[in-house]
Amino acid sequence: MRCRLISLTLAVSIIPIVANAQVTIDMGKIICSQYLAMPQSQSDKFSAWMSGWFSYQNNRTFVDLALHQQNIANVKAWCQYHPAESVMYGLQQSVGKN
């Protein structure tokens, strides 16, 4: 009984560690075809991260949600015709320095 309790306690304490494993992604290597194939929830997070990165690169300290949505549409439209290009390059080409 005691051995079972110890085993259960150990198993329960390990589960959160496994569930919260971190993954490193090189955002610069994501290409358009991968971006367009992402599920909506993943695409939303990726787009938000890319928007923040692009804003930082251009010294923008504000968030324009309408512009953000338009930029996502522009990048996705650009990516349709350039599936092998990186999304970062597509962002620079389709959005530029608004």
C-alpha positions in Angstrom: 0.0 0.0 0.0 2.8 2.4 1.0 4.7 1.5 -2.2 1.7 2.2 -4.3 1.1 5.6 -2.7 4.8 6.6 -3.3 4.6 5.5 -6.9 1.3 7.4 -7.4 2.8 10.5 -5.8 5.9 10.3 -8.0 3.8 9.8 -11.2 1.6 12.8 -10.4 4.6 15.0 -9.6 6.2 14.1 -13.0 3.2 14.7 -15.2 3.3 18.6 -15.0 6.9 18.5 -16.0 6.2 16.5 -19.1 3.1 18.5 -20.0 5.0 21.8 -19.8 8.0 20.8 -22.0 9.3 23.8 -23.9 9.9 23.7 -27.7 12.2 26.1 -29.5 11.1 27.2 -33.0 13.2 29.3 -35.4 10.5 31.6 -36.6 12.6 32.8 -39.5 12.6 29.3 -41.0 8.8 29.0 -41.2 7.8 29.1 -44.9 4.6 30.3 -46.4 3.2 26.8 -47.2 3.7 25.9 -43.5 2.0 29.1 -42.4 -1.0 28.6 -44.6 -1.4 25.0 -43.5 -1.4 25.9 -39.8 -4.7 25.4 -37.8 -6.4 28.7 -37.1 -5.4 28.8 -33.4 -1.8 28.2 -34.2 -1.9 30.7 -37.1 -3.4 33.4 -34.8 -0.5 32.9 -32.3 2.1 32.9 -35.0 0.7 36.0 -36.7 0.6 37.8 -33.3 4.2 36.9 -32.6 5.3 38.0 -36.1 3.4 41.3 -35.8 5.1 42.0 -32.5 8.5 41.2 -34.0 7.8 43.4 -37.1 6.6 46.2 -34.9 9.7 46.0 -32.8 12.0 46.1 -35.9 10.2 49.3 -37.0 10.2 50.9 -33.5 6.4 50.9 -33.3 5.1 51.0 -29.7 1.4 50.9 -30.6 -1.0 48.2 -31.7 -3.5 49.0 -34.5 -5.8 45.9 -34.5 -7.4 46.9 -37.9 -3.9 47.2 -39.4 -2.9 43.9 -37.8 -5.8 42.1 -39.5 -5.1 43.8 -42.9 -1.4 42.8 -42.6 -2.3 39.2 -41.9 -4.5 39.2 -45.0 -1.7 40.8 -47.1 0.9 38.2 -45.9 -1.5 35.3 -46.5 -2.3 36.6 -50.0 1.4 37.1 -50.8 2.2 33.6 -49.4 -0.4 32.0 -51.8 2.0 33.0 -54.7 5.3 32.3 -52.9 4.8 29.1 -50.9 8.6 28.3 -50.7 9.5 31.8 -49.3 9.9 32.5 -45.6 7.0 34.2 -43.8 9.4 36.9 -42.5 10.4 37.8 -46.0 6.8 37.8 -47.1 5.9 40.1 -44.2 8.6 42.5 -45.3 7.5 42.3 -49.0 3.7 42.5 -48.5 3.6 44.9 -45.6 6.7 47.0 -45.8 7.0 50.0 -43.6 3.4 51.1 -43.2 
